[in-house]
Amino acid sequence: MKRFALIGAAGYIAPRHMQAIKDTGNVLVAALDRHDSVGVIDSSFPEAHFFTEFERFDRHIERQRRENGCRVDFVSICSPNYLHDAHIRFALRIQADAICEKPVVLNPWNLDALEEISQETGKSIHTILQLRLHPSIVSLKKRIDESPRDKKHEIDLAYITARGRWYSVSWKGDIEKSGGVATNIGVHFFDMLQWIFGEVKYNIVHLDDPMKAAGFLELDRARVRWFLSLDREDLPKQPREGETATYRSITVDGVELEFSGGFTDLHTRSYEQILAGRGFRLCETKPSIEIVSSIRRSKAIGLQGDYHPFLQKIK
């Protein structure tokens, strides 16, 4: 049984990490969040120590390690994007492996420093790239790997997940903290695309807005038109009460890829891979971090060239 600590316990994604820790037969011993709305812990680990101040969290873990020999094996990091770097460093400092939500960092140059610290401490940094474990995506990669190497595939990607006014007030609406829309909701799609279709040749941005972004990627084996949005008005049809306000669509050479379901257990599968020594390492995250960093630094060119069809509806 491995001992876990978790940073960011009140966040949206934290319950999936808690469930994954439980499903893999391990224990959460300490959790941290500056907000105390963390009753979800009771459903899995009511005995876990909880802290709202990092200093007390740090002291507790260090004291348990030094005085009682009860060290933490893994630190799961679900904190805001801009804090991932610091919290990974904390995990390595206390001689624990890190499991970090994406994006693991906001800028590609931060990866080199983390890799150096990882080598110095002998501890590993893993990230959650759950789309690489989705059955439909795995099947697509197999199909592309077996197709002619010189074939250039045509991809349209659209992901719309409606968010209310709270989003722009939270850290997610601050580009310095979240990295913007393309980073915050798109980085796992960009990781999936480059994993399947190879390295980036061109990266063009057509639209860059606090609530939506769109552009064109040319990869080694694909041409990708992408559209990402938090705006409910961009949904192809408005959901009825009780329906999810999310739309995912990927077409490959004109054929729709069905992957609307199958997401509920991907964090557990990710933890299983990590615990078996097959987790995704830091170096594997670099291409997608480079893509979103480039998008963030690019100037949108408007409706020019090969842009996503959804942009025709944007006023």
ABEGO torsion letter per residue (X at the ends): XBBBBBBGAABAAAAAAAAAAAAAGBBBABBBBABABAAAAAAABAABBBBABAAAAAAAAAAAAAAAGBBBABBBBABBAAAAAAAAAAAAAAGBBBBBBOBABABAAAAAAAAAAAAAAGBBBBBBBAAAABAAAAAAAAAAAABBAABBBBBBBBBBBBBBAAAAABAAABAAAAGEAAAAAAAAAAAAAAAAAEBBABBBBABBBAABBBBBBBBAABBBBBBBBABAAABABBBBBGBBBBBBBBBBGGBBBBAABGAAAAAAAAAAAAAAGABBBAAAAAAAAAAAAAAAABBBAEBBEBBBAAAAABX
